[in-house]
């Protein structure tokens, strides 16, 4: 049973792009609203991308970068809270966290795609 969970986690972390498409299509069929299904997909897939980037970095560079990713996430959240305080003069943590969460999805999805391309190019160059 532990191996099944480990393999499932490995598949989720190593292949988030096809999983994102599958989750979006499922949400689209169940919710029947494009915008809401996209937001639900982004909210549910952010964690997968945040975990996939350190895994890809570990595979490519053979070094763990989890602590750096955690620090980056804390800095991003702090930035979003600061920006909301500057713009609105009061902090609504729910809105700040929502912006942080969606930005994290975009950032980590972009990083994952970039790392995938870099990793493939790097492996092809070493052949």
C-alpha positions, 0 to 999 in steps of 0.5 A: 500500500505504501508503494502505491501511494509513493508511485501515485505521489511521484506521478502527480509531482512529475507530470503536473501539466497533463494532470492540470488538463485532466483536472480542468476538464473534470471541473469543466464538466462538473461546474459548467462554468469556464471561469469558476472551473479554471479558478478551481483548477488553479487552486487545486493544482498550485500545491502540485506545482510547488512540489514539482519545482523542487523535485525537478531542481533535484533531478537536474542539479542533484541538490535539494532546493526545498528550503529556498522554495519555502523562503520564496513562498514566504517572501511572496506572501509578505509582498502581497500583504505589503502591497495590499496594505499600501494600496488599501490602507488595510489588510484583507488576508483572504484577498492577499492570500488569494492573489498570492496563491494564484500568482504562485500557480503562474510562477511555479507553472512557468518555472516547471515548464522552464525546468522541463525544457532545460532538463530535456535540453541538458540531457540531450546535450550530454548524450 
